[in-house]
Amino acid sequence: MKTFIVFDLEATCWERGQEEAQSEIIEIGAVAHRPGEGAGSPLAEFQTFVHPGLAPRLSDFCTQLTSIRQSDVDSAPSFPEAIVAFRRWAEPFSPYALASWGDYDRRQVAADCRLHKMANPFESVPHVNLKALFAAAHCLKKKDGLGQALRRLGIAREGTAHRGIDDARNIVRILQAGLEVHLKVVAGE
């Protein structure tokens, strides 16, 4: 049975109209999940902060939104180091597919790889857009954000919103609440 690496990213951000630079990843959170494993513990978790290079000072808006502090990213590895560590962590779960709430996370990894002039280590790994899958499974015309999906299912959010590891954990909780059947279909199982 295929493992899904459910991941969520946080990136540098500014208030509307205050953008200073291209957004860069500042946190990678991931949970290895195998459908059918039930509501028990995840197979494993990965979390790292990432030091941004273009705009190394986090905006007040970014800190308020994510709760990620300047000290968290100041001592963090660079993006190339962090993404390689993430790939190494995921490898024992092969074959696996990446899964995220929407397509933003997959696109942001690709953008940061281009920024750092490095090959995307996940380019050939299948990706599942769980936001679209959830919308299709619930016959929704408009795709729910993560918080909306949790509320729709009557699941209380755990942890802090807009924190990569907490959001990845909450996405897995959505999968365990009934989306796994649809995930298995997408995986061809």
VEXDREN-2710 file (C-alpha; in Angstrom, 1 decimal):
% VEXDREN-2710
k/r/px/py/pz
1/MET/0.0/0.0/0.0
2/LYS/1.3/3.4/-0.9
3/THR/2.3/5.9/1.7
4/PHE/1.3/9.6/1.4
5/ILE/3.7/12.3/2.6
6/VAL/1.2/14.9/3.7
7/PHE/3.1/18.2/3.8
8/ASP/2.4/21.8/4.5
9/LEU/4.6/24.8/4.0
10/GLU/4.8/28.2/5.4
11/ALA/6.5/31.0/3.5
12/THR/7.5/34.6/3.9
13/CYS/4.6/36.9/3.5
14/TRP/3.6/40.6/3.8
15/GLU/0.3/42.5/4.1
16/ARG/-1.3/43.2/0.7
17/GLY/0.6/45.9/-1.1
18/GLN/3.6/45.5/1.2
19/GLU/5.4/42.6/-0.7
20/GLU/9.1/43.0/-0.4
21/ALA/10.4/40.0/-2.3
22/GLN/9.5/36.6/-3.7
23/SER/8.0/34.4/-1.1
24/GLU/10.3/31.8/0.3
25/ILE/9.6/28.7/2.4
26/ILE/10.2/29.2/6.1
27/GLU/8.8/25.9/7.5
28/ILE/8.3/22.4/6.1
29/GLY/5.9/20.2/8.1
30/ALA/5.1/16.6/7.0
31/VAL/3.4/13.5/8.2
32/ALA/3.9/10.1/6.6
33/HIS/0.4/8.5/6.4
34/ARG/-0.7/5.2/5.0
35/PRO/-4.5/4.9/4.3
36/GLY/-6.1/2.2/6.3
37/GLU/-3.7/2.6/9.3
38/GLY/-6.7/4.0/11.2
39/ALA/-6.8/6.8/13.7
40/GLY/-3.6/5.8/15.4
41/SER/-0.3/7.6/15.4
42/PRO/1.2/8.7/12.1
43/LEU/4.1/6.6/10.7
44/ALA/6.5/9.5/11.2
45/GLU/6.7/13.3/11.2
46/PHE/9.2/15.8/9.8
47/GLN/9.5/19.5/10.7
48/THR/12.1/22.1/10.0
49/PHE/12.2/25.8/9.8
50/VAL/14.0/27.3/6.8
51/HIS/16.2/30.4/6.7
52/PRO/15.0/32.8/4.0
53/GLY/17.7/34.4/1.8
54/LEU/15.9/37.1/-0.2
55/ALA/14.2/38.7/2.8
56/PRO/15.8/37.2/5.9
57/ARG/13.8/39.5/8.3
58/LEU/10.2/38.2/8.8
59/SER/7.5/40.8/8.5
60/ASP/5.3/41.5/11.5
61/PHE/2.4/40.2/9.4
62/CYS/4.2/36.9/8.8
63/THR/5.1/36.4/12.4
64/GLN/1.5/37.2/13.5
65/LEU/0.0/34.9/10.9
66/THR/2.3/31.9/11.4
67/SER/3.6/32.4/14.9
68/ILE/7.1/31.6/13.5
69/ARG/9.6/33.9/15.2
70/GLN/12.7/35.5/13.8
71/SER/14.8/33.4/16.0
72/ASP/13.3/30.2/14.6
73/VAL/14.5/31.1/11.1
74/ASP/17.7/32.8/12.0
75/SER/19.2/29.5/13.2
76/ALA/17.5/27.3/10.6
77/PRO/19.1/25.5/7.6
78/SER/19.0/27.1/4.2
79/PHE/16.4/25.9/1.7
80/PRO/18.8/23.6/-0.2
81/GLU/19.8/21.9/3.1
82/ALA/16.2/21.7/4.4
83/ILE/14.7/20.2/1.1
84/VAL/17.4/17.6/0.9
85/ALA/16.8/16.6/4.6
86/PHE/13.0/16.4/3.8
87/ARG/13.7/14.2/0.8
88/ARG/16.0/11.9/2.8
89/TRP/13.4/11.6/5.5
90/ALA/10.7/10.6/3.0
91/GLU/12.8/8.1/1.1
92/PRO/12.2/5.1/3.5
93/PHE/8.5/5.4/2.7
94/SER/9.0/4.7/-1.1
95/PRO/7.0/4.3/-3.1
96/TYR/5.1/7.4/-1.9
97/ALA/3.1/10.3/-3.2
98/LEU/3.2/13.8/-1.9
99/ALA/-0.2/15.2/-0.8
100/SER/-1.1/18.8/0.2
101/TRP/-4.1/21.0/0.8
102/GLY/-4.2/22.6/-2.6
103/ASP/-1.4/23.0/-5.2
104/TYR/0.3/26.0/-3.6
105/ASP/2.8/23.8/-1.6
106/ARG/4.0/21.8/-4.7
107/ARG/4.4/25.1/-6.7
108/GLN/6.3/26.8/-3.8
109/VAL/8.8/23.9/-3.6
110/ALA/9.4/24.2/-7.4
111/ALA/9.8/28.0/-7.1
112/ASP/12.3/27.8/-4.2
113/CYS/14.3/25.2/-6.2
114/ARG/14.4/27.6/-9.2
115/LEU/15.4/30.4/-6.9
116/HIS/18.3/28.4/-5.5
117/LYS/19.2/27.0/-9.0
118/MET/18.8/23.4/-7.9
119/ALA/17.0/20.4/-9.3
120/ASN/13.6/19.8/-7.6
121/PRO/14.1/16.5/-5.7
122/PHE/10.3/15.9/-5.8
123/GLU/9.7/16.7/-9.5
124/SER/9.0/13.1/-10.4
125/VAL/7.1/12.2/-7.3
126/PRO/3.3/12.1/-7.8
127/HIS/1.3/14.8/-6.1
128/VAL/-2.3/14.7/-4.8
129/ASN/-4.2/17.9/-4.4
130/LEU/-6.3/17.0/-1.3
131/LYS/-8.3/20.3/-1.4
132/ALA/-9.6/19.3/-4.9
133/LEU/-10.2/15.7/-3.8
134/PHE/-12.2/16.9/-0.7
135/ALA/-14.3/19.2/-2.9
136/ALA/-15.1/16.4/-5.3
137/ALA/-15.8/13.9/-2.5
138/HIS/-18.3/16.4/-0.9
139/CYS/-19.7/17.7/-4.2
140/LEU/-18.6/21.2/-3.4
141/LYS/-18.6/23.9/-6.1
142/LYS/-16.1/26.0/-4.1
143/LYS/-13.1/24.4/-2.6
144/ASP/-12.9/24.7/1.2
145/GLY/-9.8/26.0/3.0
146/LEU/-8.3/23.8/5.6
147/GLY/-10.2/25.4/8.5
148/GLN/-13.5/25.2/6.6
149/ALA/-13.0/21.5/5.8
150/LEU/-12.3/20.8/9.5
151/ARG/-15.5/22.7/10.5
152/ARG/-17.5/20.9/7.8
153/LEU/-16.5/17.6/9.3
154/GLY/-17.0/18.7/12.9
155/ILE/-13.3/18.3/13.7
156/ALA/-11.7/20.8/16.1
157/ARG/-8.4/22.2/14.8
158/GLU/-5.4/21.0/16.8
159/GLY/-2.3/23.2/17.1
160/THR/-1.7/26.5/15.5
161/ALA/-3.2/27.6/12.2
162/HIS/-0.6/28.4/9.6
163/ARG/2.1/26.3/11.1
164/GLY/3.3/23.6/8.7
165/ILE/3.5/20.7/11.1
166/ASP/0.2/21.4/12.7
167/ASP/-1.6/21.9/9.4
168/ALA/-0.1/18.6/8.1
169/ARG/-1.4/16.8/11.2
170/ASN/-4.9/18.3/10.7
171/ILE/-4.9/17.3/7.0
172/VAL/-4.2/13.7/8.1
173/ARG/-7.1/14.0/10.5
174/ILE/-9.4/15.0/7.5
175/LEU/-8.1/11.9/5.6
176/GLN/-8.9/9.7/8.5
177/ALA/-12.4/11.1/8.8
178/GLY/-13.4/9.6/5.5
179/LEU/-11.3/11.0/2.6
180/GLU/-9.0/7.9/2.6
181/VAL/-11.4/5.9/0.4
182/HIS/-11.1/8.6/-2.3
183/LEU/-7.3/8.8/-1.8
184/LYS/-7.1/5.0/-2.4
185/VAL/-9.0/5.5/-5.7
186/VAL/-6.6/8.2/-6.8
187/ALA/-3.7/6.0/-5.9
188/GLY/-5.1/3.1/-8.0
189/GLU/-5.6/0.8/-5.0
END
